């Protein structure tokens, strides 16, 4: 978990999760370094793991990094499935590789029409995803749950903890 700036309301928010689905893990590390708010990070290596992580998260963002062998049809379908399963969740795509003779810029709007909030083709553009995660995290209202309950829910040993 990455911790950066901290204001008085940070601890009053429900947990925010970023699920990164990629084969190699390089983008998850970069996004962690670039994101300046405290969020839970879940790296997944398969579509099944990604779906399970998304189903378990309350609020957050999904970052899809298709492999070199992915087709545009696969990308569009995956974005649409995620948007249908979690309509309030941001879905973003980092697509480095060209598809045939098409660059990412040429099919970016197809992915956006499918529901992707952001599409990036390189590290410079991917920093926009980090800023988008920060903005989405900040726009979430403070939790209505009592602070003690928020803390209890975020403890790693939650099942052993009892409120006083």
Phi and psi restraints in degrees (value plus and minus 20) as a CYANA .aco file:
   2 UNK   PHI    -119.1   -79.1
   2 UNK   PSI     112.8   152.8
   3 UNK   PHI    -140.7  -100.7
   3 UNK   PSI     111.1   151.1
   4 UNK   PHI    -152.8  -112.8
   4 UNK   PSI    -140.0  -100.0
   5 UNK   PHI     -82.9   -42.9
   5 UNK   PSI     128.9   168.9
   6 UNK   PHI    -158.6  -118.6
   6 UNK   PSI     102.9   142.9
   7 UNK   PHI    -137.1   -97.1
   7 UNK   PSI     155.2   195.2
   8 UNK   PHI     -81.0   -41.0
   8 UNK   PSI     -46.9    -6.9
   9 UNK   PHI    -113.2   -73.2
   9 UNK   PSI     -27.3    12.7
  10 UNK   PHI     -75.8   -35.8
  10 UNK   PSI     -63.6   -23.6
  11 UNK   PHI     -94.4   -54.4
  11 UNK   PSI     -27.6    12.4
  12 UNK   PHI    -118.6   -78.6
  12 UNK   PSI      -6.2    33.8
  13 UNK   PHI    -123.9   -83.9
  13 UNK   PSI     129.1   169.1
  14 UNK   PHI     -87.6   -47.6
  14 UNK   PSI     134.2   174.2
  15 UNK   PHI     -78.0   -38.0
  15 UNK   PSI     119.9   159.9
  16 UNK   PHI    -137.1   -97.1
  16 UNK   PSI     109.1   149.1
  17 UNK   PHI    -136.5   -96.5
  17 UNK   PSI     118.1   158.1
  18 UNK   PHI    -134.1   -94.1
  18 UNK   PSI      99.8   139.8
  19 UNK   PHI    -122.4   -82.4
  19 UNK   PSI     103.9   143.9
  20 UNK   PHI    -133.5   -93.5
  20 UNK   PSI      99.2   139.2
  21 UNK   PHI    -126.5   -86.5
  21 UNK   PSI      86.3   126.3
  22 UNK   PHI    -173.5  -133.5
  22 UNK   PSI     140.4   180.4
  23 UNK   PHI     -99.1   -59.1
  23 UNK   PSI     -55.1   -15.1
  24 UNK   PHI    -130.5   -90.5
  24 UNK   PSI     -37.7     2.3
  25 UNK   PHI      67.8   107.8
  25 UNK   PSI     -18.4    21.6
  26 UNK   PHI     -92.4   -52.4
  26 UNK   PSI     -57.1   -17.1
  27 UNK   PHI     -93.4   -53.4
  27 UNK   PSI     -54.1   -14.1
  28 UNK   PHI     -80.0   -40.0
  28 UNK   PSI     -64.2   -24.2
  29 UNK   PHI     -82.6   -42.6
  29 UNK   PSI     -62.9   -22.9
  30 UNK   PHI     -84.0   -44.0
  30 UNK   PSI     -67.1   -27.1
  31 UNK   PHI     -82.6   -42.6
  31 UNK   PSI     -56.2   -16.2
  32 UNK   PHI     -78.5   -38.5
  32 UNK   PSI     -65.7   -25.7
  33 UNK   PHI     -87.2   -47.2
  33 UNK   PSI     -55.1   -15.1
  34 UNK   PHI    -103.8   -63.8
  34 UNK   PSI     -41.3    -1.3
  35 UNK   PHI    -107.1   -67.1
  35 UNK   PSI     106.5   146.5
  36 UNK   PHI    -125.7   -85.7
  36 UNK   PSI      11.1    51.1
  37 UNK   PHI    -152.5  -112.5
  37 UNK   PSI     138.8   178.8
  38 UNK   PHI    -106.2   -66.2
  38 UNK   PSI      93.7   133.7
  39 UNK   PHI    -154.1  -114.1
  39 UNK   PSI     141.6   181.6
  40 UNK   PHI    -107.6   -67.6
  40 UNK   PSI     112.9   152.9
  41 UNK   PHI    -129.5   -89.5
  41 UNK   PSI     113.0   153.0
  42 UNK   PHI    -148.1  -108.1
  42 UNK   PSI      97.6   137.6
  43 UNK   PHI    -116.2   -76.2
  43 UNK   PSI     112.3   152.3
  44 UNK   PHI    -144.6  -104.6
  44 UNK   PSI     131.3   171.3
  45 UNK   PHI    -133.5   -93.5
  45 UNK   PSI     -28.1    11.9
  46 UNK   PHI    -156.2  -116.2
  46 UNK   PSI     141.7   181.7
  47 UNK   PHI     -81.0   -41.0
  47 UNK   PSI     -60.3   -20.3
  48 UNK   PHI     -81.3   -41.3
  48 UNK   PSI     -66.8   -26.8
  49 UNK   PHI     -82.1   -42.1
  49 UNK   PSI     -59.4   -19.4
  50 UNK   PHI     -82.2   -42.2
  50 UNK   PSI     -67.0   -27.0
  51 UNK   PHI     -81.6   -41.6
  51 UNK   PSI     -60.8   -20.8
  52 UNK   PHI     -84.8   -44.8
  52 UNK   PSI     -63.5   -23.5
  53 UNK   PHI     -85.3   -45.3
  53 UNK   PSI     -60.2   -20.2
  54 UNK   PHI     -86.2   -46.2
  54 UNK   PSI     -60.9   -20.9
  55 UNK   PHI     -83.8   -43.8
  55 UNK   PSI     -50.8   -10.8
  56 UNK   PHI    -106.0   -66.0
  56 UNK   PSI     -36.7     3.3
  57 UNK   PHI    -105.6   -65.6
  57 UNK   PSI     130.3   170.3
  58 UNK   PHI    -103.8   -63.8
  58 UNK   PSI     -80.9   -40.9
  59 UNK   PHI    -159.0  -119.0
  59 UNK   PSI     130.4   170.4
  60 UNK   PHI     139.8   179.8
  60 UNK   PSI    -170.5  -130.5
  61 UNK   PHI    -160.0  -120.0
  61 UNK   PSI     127.2   167.2
  62 UNK   PHI    -137.5   -97.5
  62 UNK   PSI     112.2   152.2
  63 UNK   PHI    -134.4   -94.4
  63 UNK   PSI      99.6   139.6
  64 UNK   PHI    -123.5   -83.5
  64 UNK   PSI     109.4   149.4
  65 UNK   PHI    -141.9  -101.9
  65 UNK   PSI      72.4   112.4
  66 UNK   PHI     -84.1   -44.1
  66 UNK   PSI     128.3   168.3
  67 UNK   PHI     -95.7   -55.7
  67 UNK   PSI     155.5   195.5
  68 UNK   PHI     -82.9   -42.9
  68 UNK   PSI     -46.4    -6.4
  69 UNK   PHI    -111.7   -71.7
  69 UNK   PSI     -16.5    23.5
  70 UNK   PHI     -93.0   -53.0
  70 UNK   PSI     127.3   167.3
  71 UNK   PHI    -123.2   -83.2
  71 UNK   PSI     141.6   181.6
  72 UNK   PHI     -83.1   -43.1
  72 UNK   PSI     -56.3   -16.3
  73 UNK   PHI     -80.6   -40.6
  73 UNK   PSI     -63.9   -23.9
  74 UNK   PHI     -79.9   -39.9
  74 UNK   PSI     -65.5   -25.5
  75 UNK   PHI     -80.9   -40.9
  75 UNK   PSI     -65.7   -25.7
  76 UNK   PHI     -83.1   -43.1
  76 UNK   PSI     -65.4   -25.4
  77 UNK   PHI     -83.3   -43.3
  77 UNK   PSI     -61.3   -21.3
  78 UNK   PHI     -85.0   -45.0
  78 UNK   PSI     -62.4   -22.4
  79 UNK   PHI     -81.7   -41.7
  79 UNK   PSI     -66.2   -26.2
  80 UNK   PHI     -83.3   -43.3
  80 UNK   PSI     -61.4   -21.4
  81 UNK   PHI     -81.3   -41.3
  81 UNK   PSI     -65.1   -25.1
  82 UNK   PHI     -85.0   -45.0
  82 UNK   PSI     -61.1   -21.1
  83 UNK   PHI     -84.7   -44.7
  83 UNK   PSI     -57.6   -17.6
  84 UNK   PHI     -89.1   -49.1
  84 UNK   PSI     -60.0   -20.0
  85 UNK   PHI     -94.4   -54.4
  85 UNK   PSI     -52.3   -12.3
  86 UNK   PHI    -158.1  -118.1
  86 UNK   PSI      59.6    99.6
  87 UNK   PHI     -79.1   -39.1
  87 UNK   PSI     -49.7    -9.7
  88 UNK   PHI    -104.9   -64.9
  88 UNK   PSI     -24.7    15.3
  89 UNK   PHI    -108.8   -68.8
  89 UNK   PSI     115.3   155.3
  90 UNK   PHI     -90.7   -50.7
  90 UNK   PSI     116.9   156.9
  91 UNK   PHI    -140.3  -100.3
  91 UNK   PSI     104.7   144.7
  92 UNK   PHI    -146.1  -106.1
  92 UNK   PSI     139.3   179.3
  93 UNK   PHI    -153.5  -113.5
  93 UNK   PSI     113.7   153.7
  94 UNK   PHI    -134.3   -94.3
  94 UNK   PSI      88.7   128.7
  95 UNK   PHI    -140.3  -100.3
  95 UNK   PSI      78.2   118.2
  96 UNK   PHI     -98.8   -58.8
  96 UNK   PSI     -59.5   -19.5
  97 UNK   PHI    -103.0   -63.0
  97 UNK   PSI     127.6   167.6
  98 UNK   PHI     -97.6   -57.6
  98 UNK   PSI     135.2   175.2
  99 UNK   PHI    -128.7   -88.7
  99 UNK   PSI      88.3   128.3
 100 UNK   PHI      40.7    80.7
 100 UNK   PSI    -143.6  -103.6
 101 UNK   PHI    -121.2   -81.2
 101 UNK   PSI      -5.9    34.1
 102 UNK   PHI    -116.3   -76.3
 102 UNK   PSI     110.5   150.5
 103 UNK   PHI    -104.2   -64.2
 103 UNK   PSI     145.1   185.1
 104 UNK   PHI     -78.0   -38.0
 104 UNK   PSI     -58.0   -18.0
 105 UNK   PHI     -79.5   -39.5
 105 UNK   PSI     -52.1   -12.1
 106 UNK   PHI     -96.2   -56.2
 106 UNK   PSI     -42.6    -2.6
 107 UNK   PHI    -136.3   -96.3
 107 UNK   PSI     -10.8    29.2
 108 UNK   PHI     -75.6   -35.6
 108 UNK   PSI     -63.4   -23.4
 109 UNK   PHI     -91.7   -51.7
 109 UNK   PSI     -43.5    -3.5
 110 UNK   PHI     -85.3   -45.3
 110 UNK   PSI     -63.6   -23.6
 111 UNK   PHI     -87.8   -47.8
 111 UNK   PSI     -57.1   -17.1
 112 UNK   PHI     -85.2   -45.2
 112 UNK   PSI     -61.0   -21.0
 113 UNK   PHI     -83.2   -43.2
 113 UNK   PSI     -51.4   -11.4
 114 UNK   PHI     -93.3   -53.3
 114 UNK   PSI     -36.8     3.2
 115 UNK   PHI     107.5   147.5
 115 UNK   PSI     -19.2    20.8
 116 UNK   PHI     -90.9   -50.9
 116 UNK   PSI     108.9   148.9
 117 UNK   PHI     -96.1   -56.1
 117 UNK   PSI     -48.0    -8.0
 118 UNK   PHI    -171.2  -131.2
 118 UNK   PSI     123.9   163.9
 119 UNK   PHI    -150.6  -110.6
 119 UNK   PSI     106.2   146.2
 120 UNK   PHI    -144.7  -104.7
 120 UNK   PSI     129.3   169.3
 121 UNK   PHI    -136.7   -96.7
 121 UNK   PSI     -29.5    10.5
 122 UNK   PHI    -175.0  -135.0
 122 UNK   PSI     159.2   199.2
 123 UNK   PHI     -83.7   -43.7
 123 UNK   PSI     -57.5   -17.5
 124 UNK   PHI     -84.1   -44.1
 124 UNK   PSI     -66.4   -26.4
 125 UNK   PHI     -89.2   -49.2
 125 UNK   PSI     -52.3   -12.3
 126 UNK   PHI     -87.0   -47.0
 126 UNK   PSI     -43.7    -3.7
 127 UNK   PHI     -82.7   -42.7
 127 UNK   PSI     -46.7    -6.7
 128 UNK   PHI     -83.2   -43.2
 128 UNK   PSI     -52.6   -12.6
 129 UNK   PHI     -85.8   -45.8
 129 UNK   PSI     -61.3   -21.3
 130 UNK   PHI     -80.9   -40.9
 130 UNK   PSI     -63.1   -23.1
 131 UNK   PHI     -85.6   -45.6
 131 UNK   PSI     -57.1   -17.1
 132 UNK   PHI     -84.7   -44.7
 132 UNK   PSI     -60.8   -20.8
 133 UNK   PHI     -80.9   -40.9
 133 UNK   PSI     -65.2   -25.2
 134 UNK   PHI     -81.2   -41.2
 134 UNK   PSI     -65.6   -25.6
 135 UNK   PHI     -83.6   -43.6
 135 UNK   PSI     -62.4   -22.4
 136 UNK   PHI     -85.6   -45.6
 136 UNK   PSI     -60.7   -20.7
 137 UNK   PHI     -81.7   -41.7
 137 UNK   PSI     -63.6   -23.6
 138 UNK   PHI     -90.1   -50.1
 138 UNK   PSI     -49.6    -9.6
 139 UNK   PHI     -97.7   -57.7
 139 UNK   PSI     -33.1     6.9
 140 UNK   PHI     -90.3   -50.3
 140 UNK   PSI     116.2   156.2
 141 UNK   PHI     -90.2   -50.2
 141 UNK   PSI     135.2   175.2
 142 UNK   PHI     -77.7   -37.7
 142 UNK   PSI     131.6   171.6
 143 UNK   PHI     -87.1   -47.1
 143 UNK   PSI     128.8   168.8
 144 UNK   PHI    -108.9   -68.9
 144 UNK   PSI     -30.5     9.5
 145 UNK   PHI     -96.9   -56.9
 145 UNK   PSI     130.8   170.8
 146 UNK   PHI     -81.2   -41.2
 146 UNK   PSI     129.5   169.5
 147 UNK   PHI     -75.9   -35.9
 147 UNK   PSI     -60.9   -20.9
 148 UNK   PHI     -81.7   -41.7
 148 UNK   PSI     -57.4   -17.4
 149 UNK   PHI     -89.2   -49.2
 149 UNK   PSI     -59.9   -19.9
 150 UNK   PHI     -79.4   -39.4
 150 UNK   PSI     -65.1   -25.1
 151 UNK   PHI     -84.3   -44.3
 151 UNK   PSI     -65.5   -25.5
 152 UNK   PHI     -79.6   -39.6
 152 UNK   PSI     -61.9   -21.9
 153 UNK   PHI     -88.0   -48.0
 153 UNK   PSI     -41.6    -1.6
 154 UNK   PHI    -119.5   -79.5
 154 UNK   PSI     -23.1    16.9
 155 UNK   PHI     -88.4   -48.4
 155 UNK   PSI     118.2   158.2
 156 UNK   PHI     -87.3   -47.3
 156 UNK   PSI     -43.5    -3.5
 157 UNK   PHI    -125.2   -85.2
 157 UNK   PSI      16.3    56.3
 158 UNK   PHI     -67.0   -27.0
 158 UNK   PSI     -62.3   -22.3
 159 UNK   PHI     -86.8   -46.8
 159 UNK   PSI     -41.5    -1.5
 160 UNK   PHI    -113.9   -73.9
 160 UNK   PSI     -35.7     4.3
 161 UNK   PHI    -103.2   -63.2
 161 UNK   PSI     123.7   163.7
 162 UNK   PHI    -149.7  -109.7
 162 UNK   PSI     116.7   156.7
 163 UNK   PHI     -91.5   -51.5
 163 UNK   PSI     131.2   171.2
